[in-house]
């Protein structure tokens, strides 16, 4: 499903995005390496095993990026002008290799753009749940979204 135009969003609209995604060791390793994050809890099985978690923790910035990526197909693909900001990123539960994450979204604000009459501003709350139903991450994303083009005459 392509992204929706500004007029298609109402405050309170909720979506559970599909597909869900199982996080792999390769995801975590490559993302950590690409972003130069050398945190041993993400890369060193022995260090992670000795931690309170007992296993490797998935890099939380990967989890955040996955959350946004999982949401794009149903929200802003093809209609996004720009992401204006990300706020309130919270990781209440850790993500581990092998966890399957599902993204959910809710529109929490919607307003006309004061500077761009061809677009409007929509704020989403996105959150990930794991296969145990625990919330692994939540954040807000404010997006400038195109208005529906006028009908051709």
Secondary structure, 3 states (H helix, E strand, C coil): CCCCCHHHCCCCCEEECCCCEECCHHHHHHHHHHCCCCCHHHHCHHHHHHCCCCCCECCHHHHHHHHHHHHHHHHCCCCEEEEEEEEEEECCCCCECCCEEEEEEEEEEEEECCCCCCEEEEEEEEEEECCCCCEEEEEEEEEEEECCCCCCC
